[in-house]
């Protein structure tokens, strides 16, 4: 046994000593109660209690190889088991025997020096194998570094998790006091700043006051020969007012400094209290991962496969509540890795792989306040075609939509309920529910989950979660004159976009950020809130938050981004236990209650919200026709005449061109308010026509609408990249949609 193993065993035995005394006390108390001849129900309950204590003590003694106590517990357990089966009764003699045995156990525990070492190795000629305690190195590394210190019963106390949860919640409630203190300090700071404006105004009129006072000091010219008394009192009041201003300003400044000091002191105390309280419920990941290797082994044996589970990061400590919530999702992912990812040894050999697969379960800290759980394998990977077929079969999306999806987009469909690549329902999988449960559980905890896979090279699942459940960092935003909190973990960036940067793609507003076209939706519209009354002023820019989970991103327009702060979550209670788009609420330092947004729900609501008229709120031009001039570039005579008819019926003046070259010649020769162009045209296609228009200084601001049969995502993004204001696909063409886009652009 190595030194590391010996240290680990020493720690286990020290812990066992405390636990054993608790079990002995439980049995002693139970036996004393049995001596009082309780009723049948009470006796049965007491027998069950002492039996469980004896069984637990025997198992714990065996775990640390303390054979003496294990031997003493065995007859106790047998006796209590007979009492349970009512094969014998707790007679006086039997109870005396129990007390004597418990005294022997207590004496063994109280013996000076460390607990007994394992029995010396038997004679090598013995047929019995040597019994030893097997201590995995991974488990040893997960134990706190206190192995060398054997502690007495007074060093520890056992507290129920429920009590720890209650104390942690009370500590987290102190966060409200911290926020309130900060708000009061800010209020006083603002009040102090008002004195600056007050003094500025007083300084402005001070010369007039001095001149007036000097005129009163000169001999009066009035009929009575005396200065007006009312004016003298007014000047006296102004002098008194200045003295009061000085006094109040100094008092408020002192209060502001004191409040700021209190804010810093209370803030540090609360932060320290929260930090230490959270540590009470931290457990090493090894406590959750311990049964997983056997789980993988059993799953492989059932399916005739071979795989090793590699666990990394066992020493990382995680909130016990998160560990409990993530146990089932991790089991689902491990089953998925065996059932869908791992091939049989024969298949792996044919693919040039070793016969045994490797499944890796890892945990790591991310940015200090997040934790990442990942499950990866070196198996077959995800078959995107099978995923698409399953999604179409279960009406998750249409066949046309499925054909447009790339492999990465198709892989994300595995998180949808009913979508599965398994051809049949088995004990492990095939119902398409496991991965949906993984996503729902992660999102419920405020986390994200995504998947990456390469055919024949394996799959990698990653779950990023907040490090704590009750508190998190949140961004306070305003929309429709209401306050909301968005979890910072889901906010990719905050930006301002100009009205001219907003484009329309198939009736939806989009904006390009960091080289990527994103749908743009007003947060108030996604939440189905009435818009605030506009004051009629046009805004130069729109403030947006880019939110997302996994690789899904949508830009949400908000009225204001106010602050980022730590937030205490107040869960929703019945009858509001589940409200769409809302995951909870929090109390701000000002005392206002702000809903916490559920970003996963919000993304779904945004996709259903339809065309959000963000441009109008951002100062776009009014929607009316007023005989604007439109150029239609289309090589198909049928399509050209259809577009011309639709636009002329709406009151526009329309000219046509048969290809891109003719269209570019016309826009350079004549003034037009808008160009509607096909993409696939001879001589100069619509993409290149748009690029030439944008490159011409005189035409750079001319709106361009592309109407085309090209409907892949790459084509749409190319249209936006070259500068098109809108991109309309002919397969979903609607003349009302076209007219709506045109009205918004001219």
C-alpha positions in Angstrom: 0.0 0.0 0.0 1.4 3.4 -1.0 1.8 6.3 1.4 -1.1 8.1 -0.4 -3.3 5.0 0.2 -2.3 4.8 3.8 -3.1 8.5 4.4 -6.5 8.0 2.7 -7.2 4.9 4.9 -6.2 6.9 8.0 -8.7 9.6 7.1 -11.4 7.0 6.5 -10.8 5.5 9.9 -10.9 8.8 11.6 -14.2 9.5 10.0 -15.4 6.0 10.8 -14.7 6.6 14.5 -17.2 9.5 14.6 -19.8 7.7 12.6 -19.4 4.5 14.7 -20.1 6.4 18.0 -23.3 7.8 16.5 -24.5 4.3 15.5 -23.6 2.9 19.0 -25.5 5.7 20.6 -28.5 5.1 18.3 -28.5 1.4 19.3 -28.1 2.1 23.0 -31.0 4.5 23.0 -33.2 2.1 21.0 -32.5 -0.8 23.3 -33.3 1.3 26.4 -36.6 2.1 24.8 -37.3 -1.5 24.1 -36.8 -2.3 27.8 -39.8 -0.2 28.6 -42.0 -2.7 26.8 -43.5 -0.3 24.2 -46.6 -1.1 22.1 -46.4 -3.3 19.0 -46.0 -0.4 16.5 -43.4 1.4 18.6 -41.5 -1.8 19.2 -41.4 -2.6 15.5 -40.1 0.9 14.7 -37.4 0.6 17.4 -36.3 -2.8 16.2 -36.0 -1.4 12.6 -33.9 1.5 13.9 -31.4 -0.6 15.9 -31.2 -3.1 13.0 -30.3 -0.4 10.5 -27.7 1.0 12.9 -26.0 -2.4 13.4 -26.0 -3.0 9.7 -24.5 0.4 8.9 -21.9 0.0 11.6 -20.9 -3.4 10.3 -20.6 -2.2 6.7 -18.5 0.9 7.8 -16.2 -1.3 9.9 -15.7 -3.6 6.9 -14.9 -0.6 4.6 -11.9 0.4 6.9 -10.9 -3.2 7.6 -11.7 -2.9 11.3 -12.4 -6.6 11.8 -13.0 -6.5 15.6 -15.9 -4.2 15.4 -17.2 -6.0 12.3 -17.2 -9.3 14.3 -19.0 -7.7 17.2 -21.7 -6.2 14.9 -22.5 -9.5 13.1 -24.3 -11.2 16.0 -26.0 -8.0 16.9 -27.3 -7.7 13.3 -28.4 -11.4 13.4 -30.3 -10.9 16.6 -32.0 -7.7 15.5 -33.0 -9.4 12.2 -34.6 -12.3 14.1 -36.5 -9.7 16.1 -37.7 -8.1 12.9 -38.9 -11.5 11.6 -40.5 -12.1 15.0 -38.6 -15.4 15.2 -37.5 -14.3 18.7 -38.3 -11.4 21.1 -36.2 -8.8 22.9 -36.1 -10.6 26.2 -34.2 -9.2 29.3 -31.3 -11.6 28.7 -31.1 -10.7 25.1 -31.1 -7.0 25.9 -28.4 -7.5 28.5 -26.3 -9.2 25.8 -26.8 -6.3 23.5 -25.7 -3.8 26.1 -22.5 -5.9 26.8 -21.7 -6.0 23.1 -22.2 -2.3 22.7 -19.9 -1.7 25.7 -17.3 -3.8 23.9 -17.7 -1.8 20.7 -17.4 1.5 22.7 -14.3 0.2 24.4 -12.7 -0.7 21.1 -13.5 2.8 19.8 -12.1 4.5 22.9 -8.9 2.5 22.9 -5.8 4.9 22.9 -3.9 5.3 19.6 -5.2 4.9 16.1 -7.6 2.3 15.1 -6.3 -1.1 14.4 -4.3 -1.7 11.3 -5.3 -4.5 9.0 -4.4 -8.0 10.2 -0.9 -9.0 9.1 -0.6 -11.0 5.9 -1.3 -14.7 6.4 1.2 -17.4 5.7 2.0 -17.5 2.0 1.2 -21.2 2.0 -2.3 -20.5 3.0 -5.0 -21.1 0.4 -6.9 -18.0 1.5 -5.9 -14.8 -0.5 -4.7 -11.9 1.5 -7.5 -9.4 2.3 -6.6 -5.8 1.7 -8.3 -2.5 1.4 -8.3 -1.3 -2.2 -8.1 2.5 -2.5 -8.3 4.0 -6.0 -5.8 6.9 -6.4 -8.6 9.0 -7.9 -10.7 8.6 -4.8 -7.8 9.4 -2.6 -7.1 12.6 -4.5 -10.7 13.7 -4.0 -10.5 13.6 -0.2 -9.7 16.9 1.6 -6.0 17.2 2.5 -6.5 16.3 6.2 -5.5 12.7 6.0 -2.7 13.0 8.5 -4.9 14.4 11.2 -7.0 12.0 13.3 -9.7 14.0 15.0 -11.8 13.4 18.1 -15.6 13.3 18.2 -15.5 16.9 19.4 -14.0 18.1 16.1 -17.1 17.3 14.1 -20.8 17.5 14.3 -23.3 15.9 12.0 -26.0 18.3 10.6 -28.8 17.4 8.3 -28.7 18.7 4.8 -32.1 20.4 5.3 -30.6 22.5 8.1 -27.6 23.5 6.0 -30.0 24.4 3.1 -32.0 26.6 5.5 -28.9 28.4 6.8 -27.6 28.9 3.3 -30.9 30.4 2.2 -30.8 32.7 5.1 -27.3 33.8 4.2 -28.3 34.3 0.6 -31.2 36.5 1.8 -28.5 38.9 3.1 -27.8 39.7 -0.5 -31.0 41.8 -0.5 -29.6 43.8 2.4 -26.3 44.3 0.5 -28.2 45.5 -2.6 -30.4 47.8 -0.5 -27.4 49.3 1.3 -25.8 50.0 -2.1 -29.1 51.6 -3.4 -29.3 53.9 -0.3 -25.7 54.9 -0.8 -26.5 55.7 -4.5 -29.6 57.7 -3.5 -27.5 59.8 -1.1 -24.9 60.3 -3.8 -27.5 61.6 -6.2 -28.9 63.8 -3.5 -25.5 65.3 -2.8 -25.1 66.0 -6.5 -28.3 68.0 -6.5 -26.6 70.5 -4.1 -24.1 71.1 -6.9 -26.9 72.3 -9.2 -28.5 74.3 -6.3 -25.2 76.1 -5.6 -24.7 76.8 -9.3 -28.0 78.5 -9.5 -27.4 80.5 -6.4 -24.0 81.6 -7.7 -25.7 82.8 -10.9 -27.9 85.3 -9.0 -25.4 86.3 -6.4 -24.3 89.5 -8.2 -27.9 90.7 -8.4 -28.4 90.0 -4.7 -25.2 92.0 -3.9 -26.3 94.9 -6.0 -29.7 94.9 -4.4 -28.2 94.9 -0.9 -25.9 97.7 -1.8 -28.8 99.8 -3.1 -30.7 99.2 0.2 -27.7 100.5 2.1 -27.8 103.8 0.3 -30.3 106.6 1.6 -33.8 105.7 0.6 -35.5 107.9 -2.0 -39.0 106.9 -1.0 -41.6 109.4 0.4 -41.1 108.1 4.0 -37.3 108.2 3.7 -37.0 104.5 4.7 -36.0 101.4 2.6 -38.8 99.0 1.8 -39.0 96.5 4.7 -40.3 93.6 2.6 -37.2 93.7 0.4 -34.9 93.7 3.4 -36.6 90.6 4.8 -36.2 88.9 1.4 -32.5 89.6 1.4 -32.3 88.3 4.9 -34.0 85.1 3.9 -31.6 84.6 1.0 -28.7 84.9 3.4 -30.3 82.4 5.8 -31.0 80.2 2.8 -27.3 80.2 1.8 -26.3 79.2 5.4 -28.8 76.4 5.3 -27.5 75.3 1.9 -24.0 75.1 3.3 -25.1 73.1 6.4 -27.3 70.7 4.4 -24.7 70.1 1.8 -22.1 69.3 4.5 -24.5 67.0 6.3 -25.6 65.1 3.2 -21.9 64.7 2.1 -21.1 63.2 5.5 -24.1 60.9 5.3 -23.1 59.9 1.8 -19.5 59.0 2.9 -20.9 57.0 5.9 -23.4 55.2 3.7 -20.6 54.4 1.2 -18.5 53.0 4.0 -21.4 51.0 5.3 -22.0 49.7 1.8 -18.4 48.5 1.5 -18.4 46.9 5.0 -21.8 45.2 4.7 -20.9 44.1 1.1 -17.7 42.4 2.3 -19.4 40.8 5.2 -22.3 39.5 3.1 -19.9 38.3 0.3 -17.7 36.5 2.9 -20.8 35.0 4.6 -22.2 33.8 1.3 -18.9 32.4 0.1 -18.3 30.4 3.3 -22.0 29.3 3.5 -21.8 27.9 0.0 -18.8 25.8 0.9 -20.9 24.0 3.4 -22.7 22.2 0.6 -19.7 21.6 -1.6 -18.9 18.0 -2.4 -16.1 16.6 -4.6 -17.4 15.4 -8.0 -16.0 12.0 -7.0 -19.0 11.5 -4.8 -21.3 11.6 -7.8 -19.0 9.8 -10.3 -18.2 6.8 -8.1 -20.9 4.5 -9.5 -20.5 5.5 -13.1 -17.7 3.1 -14.1 -19.8 0.1 -13.0 -22.8 1.6 -14.9 -20.8 1.8 -18.1 -19.4 -1.7 -17.6 -22.9 -3.2 -17.1 -24.3 -1.4 -20.1 -21.5 -2.6 -22.3 -21.9 -6.2 -21.0 -25.6 -6.1 -21.9 -24.8 -5.0 -25.5 -21.7 -7.0 -26.2 -19.5 -3.9 -26.2 -16.3 -2.9 -24.5 -15.6 0.5 -23.1 -13.5 2.2 -20.3 -14.9 5.2 -18.5 -12.2 7.8 -17.7 -13.3 10.3 -15.0 -11.4 13.6 -14.8 -11.8 16.4 -12.3 -13.0 14.2 -9.4 -11.5 16.7 -6.9 -13.5 19.6 -8.2 -16.0 20.6 -5.6 -19.6 21.4 -6.7 -22.8 22.5 -4.9 -24.5 19.3 -3.6 -27.8 20.5 -5.0 -26.3 20.8 -8.5 -24.8 17.3 -8.2 -28.1 15.9 -7.3 -29.9 17.6 -10.2 -27.3 16.5 -12.7 -27.1 12.8 -11.7 -29.9 11.7 -14.1 -28.7 13.8 -17.0 -25.2 12.4 -16.8 -26.6 8.9 -16.6 -28.6 9.6 -19.8 -25.5 10.9 -21.5 -23.4 7.9 -20.5 -26.2 5.5 -21.7 -26.3 7.4 -24.9 -22.5 7.1 -25.3 -22.7 3.3 -24.9 -26.0 2.7 -26.9 -25.5 5.2 -29.8 -21.8 6.0 -29.8 -19.9 2.9 -28.9 -19.5 0.3 -31.7 -18.9 -3.4 -31.1 -15.3 -4.6 -30.9 -15.5 -6.1 -34.4 -16.8 -2.8 -35.9 -14.1 -0.8 -34.1 -11.4 -3.1 -35.5 -12.8 -2.8 -39.0 -12.6 1.0 -38.6 -9.0 0.9 -37.4 -9.8 1.6 -33.8 -8.9 -0.3 -30.7 -11.6 -2.8 -29.7 -12.3 -1.0 -26.4 -13.9 2.4 -26.7 -13.0 5.2 -24.3 -15.7 7.3 -22.7 -14.6 10.4 -20.8 -16.5 12.1 -18.1 -14.9 15.4 -17.0 -15.7 18.4 -14.8 -13.8 21.7 -14.6 -14.3 25.2 -13.3 -15.0 27.8 -16.0 -14.4 31.6 -15.3 -14.6 31.0 -11.6 -18.4 31.1 -11.3 -19.3 28.4 -13.7 -18.7 24.6 -13.9 -18.6 22.6 -17.1 -19.6 18.9 -17.2 -18.7 17.0 -20.4 -19.2 13.5 -21.7 -17.3 12.4 -24.8 -16.6 9.2 -26.7 -14.5 8.0 -29.6 -17.3 6.1 -31.2 -19.4 6.3 -34.3 -20.6 9.9 -34.0 -24.1 11.2 -34.8 -25.6 10.3 -38.1 -27.1 13.6 -39.2 -29.3 11.9 -41.9 -30.9 9.6 -39.4 -31.6 12.6 -37.1 -33.2 14.5 -39.9 -35.3 11.5 -40.9 -36.5 11.1 -37.3 -37.3 14.8 -37.0 -39.4 14.7 -40.2 -41.1 11.5 -39.1 -42.2 13.0 -35.8 -43.2 16.3 -37.4 -40.5 18.3 -35.6 -39.7 20.0 -39.0 -40.7 19.7 -42.6 -38.9 17.6 -45.2 -37.9 20.8 -47.1 -36.5 22.4 -43.9 -34.6 19.2 -43.1 -32.9 19.3 -46.5 -31.6 22.8 -45.8 -30.0 21.9 -42.5 -26.3 21.4 -42.2 -24.8 18.6 -40.1 -24.2 20.8 -37.0 -27.8 22.1 -37.1 -29.1 18.6 -37.5 -27.2 17.4 -34.5 -28.9 19.9 -32.3 -32.2 18.2 -33.1 -31.3 15.3 -30.9 -32.3 17.5 -27.9 -35.9 17.6 -29.2 -38.4 15.1 -27.7 -39.2 12.1 -29.9 -36.1 12.6 -32.1 -33.8 9.5 -32.0 -31.5 7.6 -34.2 -32.3 4.3 -32.6 -34.3 2.0 -34.9 -36.2 0.4 -32.0 -37.3 1.1 -28.5 -34.9 -0.6 -26.0 -34.4 -0.6 -22.3 -31.7 2.0 -22.8 -33.0 4.3 -25.5 -35.1 4.7 -28.6 -37.9 6.8 -27.1 -36.1 10.1 -27.9 -36.6 11.5 -24.3 -33.2 11.2 -22.7 -31.4 14.1 -24.4 -34.5 16.3 -24.2 -34.4 15.7 -20.4 -30.7 16.6 -20.4 -31.4 19.9 -22.0 -34.5 20.7 -19.9 -32.6 19.9 -16.7 -29.6 22.1 -17.7 -31.8 25.0 -18.7 -33.8 24.7 -15.5 -30.5 25.2 -13.6 -29.7 28.3 -15.7 -27.2 26.5 -17.8 -26.5 25.6 -21.5 -25.9 22.3 -23.3 -24.5 21.7 -26.8 -23.1 18.9 -28.8 -20.3 18.4 -31.3 -19.8 15.3 -33.3 -17.7 13.9 -36.2 -18.8 10.9 -38.1 -16.7 7.8 -37.1 -14.7 10.0 -34.7 -17.0 10.4 -31.7 -19.3 12.8 -29.9 -18.7 15.5 -27.3 -21.5 16.8 -25.0 -20.9 19.9 -22.9 -23.0 21.3 -20.1 -22.1 24.7 -18.6 -23.9 25.5 -15.3 -23.7 28.3 -12.7 -21.6 27.3 -9.7 -24.5 28.1 -7.3 -28.3 27.7 -7.6 -29.8 30.5 -5.5 -27.6 33.4 -6.7 -26.1 34.4 -10.0 -24.9 37.4 -12.0 -27.7 39.1 -13.9 -28.1 42.1 -16.2 -30.9 44.5 -15.5 -32.7 45.7 -18.6 -35.8 47.8 -19.3 -38.4 47.0 -21.9 -42.0 48.4 -22.3 -41.4 50.5 -19.1 -40.8 47.3 -17.1 -37.6 45.9 -15.5 -36.3 42.4 -16.2 -33.2 40.5 -15.2 -31.3 38.4 -17.9 -28.8 35.8 -16.6 -25.3 37.0 -17.6 -24.3 33.4 -18.5 -26.7 33.7 -21.5 -25.6 37.2 -22.7 -23.0 37.1 -25.4 -22.7 40.8 -25.9 -24.5 44.2 -25.7 -24.4 46.5 -28.7 -26.0 49.5 -30.4 -27.2 49.1 -34.0 -28.2 51.9 -36.4 -31.5 51.8 -38.2 -29.6 51.5 -41.5 -27.9 48.4 -40.3 -31.2 46.5 -39.9 -32.1 44.3 -42.8 -35.2 42.2 -43.6 -34.8 38.5 -44.5 -38.1 36.7 -45.3 -40.1 39.2 -43.3 -37.9 39.2 -40.2 -35.6 41.9 -39.1 -31.9 40.9 -39.0 -28.7 42.6 -38.0 -25.1 41.7 -38.7 -22.9 41.5 -35.6 -19.3 40.2 -35.6 -19.8 39.0 -39.2 -22.9 37.0 -38.4 -26.5 37.7 -39.4 -28.8 37.5 -36.4 -32.6 37.7 -36.1 -33.6 40.9 -34.3 -36.7 40.9 -32.1 -38.0 43.5 -29.7 -38.0 42.0 -26.2 -41.4 43.5 -25.5 -42.8 41.7 -28.6 -41.3 38.4 -27.5 -42.9 38.8 -24.1 -46.2 39.9 -25.7 -46.1 43.2 -23.8 -47.8 46.4 -25.1 -45.3 48.9 -26.4 -44.7 52.1 -24.5 -46.1 55.2 -26.0 -43.6 56.9 -28.3 -42.7 60.5 -27.7 -42.4 61.0 -31.5 -38.6 61.4 -31.4 -36.6 59.2 -33.7 -33.7 57.4 -32.1 -30.4 57.1 -33.9 -29.6 53.6 -32.6 -31.2 50.6 -31.1 -29.8 48.9 -28.0 -29.6 45.1 -28.3 -28.6 42.1 -26.2 -27.4 39.0 -28.0 -28.8 36.1 -26.1 -28.3 32.4 -26.7 -28.0 28.8 -25.5 -25.6 26.5 -27.3 -25.0 27.9 -30.7 -28.5 29.5 -31.0 -28.3 33.3 -31.0 -31.0 36.1 -31.3 -30.5 39.8 -30.8 -33.2 41.4 -28.6 -33.9 45.1 -28.7 -34.4 46.7 -25.3 -35.0 50.3 -24.1 -32.1 50.4 -21.7 -29.4 48.3 -20.1 -29.2 49.5 -16.5 -26.8 47.4 -14.4 -25.1 44.1 -13.8 -25.3 42.7 -10.3 -25.5 39.6 -8.2 -29.1 38.4 -8.1 -31.0 36.3 -5.5 -33.5 34.0 -7.1 -37.0 33.8 -5.7 -38.6 30.7 -7.2 -42.1 30.9 -8.5 -44.7 29.3 -6.3 -48.1 27.7 -7.1 -50.2 28.6 -8.9 -47.4 30.3 -10.9 -44.9 27.4 -10.7 -44.5 27.5 -14.5 -44.8 30.8 -16.4 -43.6 31.0 -20.0 -40.5 33.1 -20.5 -40.0 33.6 -16.7 -37.8 31.4 -14.5 -38.2 33.3 -11.2 -38.1 36.8 -9.7 -35.7 38.9 -7.6 -36.0 41.9 -5.3 -33.9 44.8 -6.4 -32.1 47.2 -4.0 -34.8 49.7 -4.8 -37.4 47.4 -3.4 -38.9 46.7 -6.9 -39.6 43.1 -7.9 -38.1 42.2 -11.3 -38.9 38.9 -13.2 -35.9 36.8 -14.2 -36.1 35.8 -17.9 -35.9 32.2 -19.0 -33.7 32.5 -22.0 -34.5 29.1 -23.5 -38.3 30.0 -23.5 -37.4 33.5 -24.8 -35.6 32.1 -27.8 -38.7 30.0 -28.7 -41.0 33.0 -28.2 -38.8 35.1 -30.4 -39.0 32.6 -33.2 -42.7 32.6 -33.0 -43.1 36.4 -32.6 -43.0 37.0 -36.4 -41.7 40.1 -38.0 -40.7 42.6 -35.3 -40.9 46.2 -36.5 -37.8 47.3 -34.8 -36.9 49.6 -37.6 -39.9 51.9 -37.0 -39.0 52.3 -33.4 -35.4 53.1 -34.4 -36.4 56.0 -36.5 -37.0 54.4 -39.9 -38.9 56.4 -42.5 -42.7 56.4 -42.4 -44.4 53.6 -44.4 -46.3 55.2 -47.3 -46.1 54.9 -51.1 -46.4 58.5 -52.4 -45.5 57.5 -56.0 -42.0 56.4 -55.2 -40.0 55.1 -58.1 -38.9 51.4 -58.1 -36.7 49.5 -60.5 -37.4 45.8 -61.0 -34.5 43.7 -62.3 -35.7 40.2 -63.4 -34.7 38.1 -66.4 -37.9 36.0 -66.4 -40.7 37.9 -68.2 -43.4 36.2 -66.1 -41.8 37.1 -62.8 -40.9 40.6 -64.1 -44.5 41.4 -65.1 -45.8 39.9 -61.8 -43.6 42.1 -59.7 -44.4 45.2 -61.8 -48.1 44.6 -61.5 -48.0 44.1 -57.7 -45.9 47.3 -57.2 -47.9 49.5 -59.6 -51.2 48.3 -58.0 -49.8 49.7 -54.7 -49.1 53.1 -56.3 -45.4 52.9 -57.1 -43.9 54.0 -60.4 -42.1 51.0 -61.8 -39.4 50.5 -64.5 -37.9 47.1 -65.4 -34.6 45.7 -66.5 -33.9 42.3 -68.0 -30.5 41.7 -66.2 -28.0 43.2 -63.8 -26.1 45.2 -66.3 -29.2 47.0 -67.6 -30.3 47.6 -64.0 -27.0 49.1 -63.0 -27.0 51.3 -66.1 -30.5 52.6 -65.2 -29.8 53.4 -61.6 -26.8 55.4 -62.6 -28.8 57.3 -65.2 -32.1 57.9 -63.3 -33.1 58.4 -59.7 -34.9 55.5 -58.0 -36.1 55.1 -54.5 -35.6 51.3 -54.4 -34.4 48.3 -56.4 -36.1 44.9 -56.5 -33.9 42.3 -58.1 -33.7 38.6 -58.8 -30.4 36.9 -58.0 -29.8 34.5 -60.9 -29.6 36.7 -63.9 -27.3 36.7 -67.0 -24.4 39.0 -67.4 -24.6 40.4 -63.8 -26.4 38.5 -61.0 -28.3 40.1 -58.1 -25.5 39.7 -55.6 -23.0 41.5 -57.8 -25.5 44.1 -58.7 -26.0 44.9 -55.0 -22.3 45.0 -54.4 -21.8 47.5 -57.3 -24.6 49.7 -56.0 -23.0 49.7 -52.5 -19.6 50.5 -54.0 -20.9 53.6 -55.8 -20.8 56.7 -53.5 -23.9 58.2 -55.2 -25.9 55.0 -54.9 -24.6 53.5 -51.6 -27.8 54.4 -49.7 -30.2 53.0 -52.3 -32.3 50.2 -50.7 -32.1 46.8 -52.5 -34.5 43.9 -52.1 -33.5 40.5 -53.4 -36.3 38.2 -54.5 -34.9 34.8 -55.4 -35.3 31.0 -55.4 -32.0 30.5 -53.6 -33.1 29.7 -50.0 -30.1 28.1 -48.3 -28.6 29.8 -45.3 -25.4 30.5 -47.1 -27.3 32.4 -49.9 -29.2 34.5 -47.4 -26.1 35.4 -45.5 -24.3 36.3 -48.8 -27.2 38.6 -49.6 -26.9 40.4 -46.3 -23.1 40.5 -46.6 -23.2 42.3 -50.0 -25.6 44.9 -48.6 -29.1 43.8 -49.5 -31.7 45.4 -47.2 -34.1 42.5 -47.5 -34.0 38.9 -48.9 -37.3 37.3 -50.0 -37.4 33.6 -51.0 -39.8 32.9 -53.9 -41.0 29.6 -52.5 -42.6 31.5 -49.6 -43.4 34.6 -51.7 -46.4 36.7 -50.5 -47.2 40.0 -52.1 -48.3 41.5 -48.8 -44.9 40.6 -47.5 -43.2 42.2 -50.4 -45.2 45.4 -50.1 -44.6 45.6 -46.4 -40.9 45.4 -47.0 -41.0 48.0 -49.7 -43.1 50.4 -47.6 -40.6 50.1 -44.8 -37.6 50.9 -47.0 -38.9 53.9 -49.0 
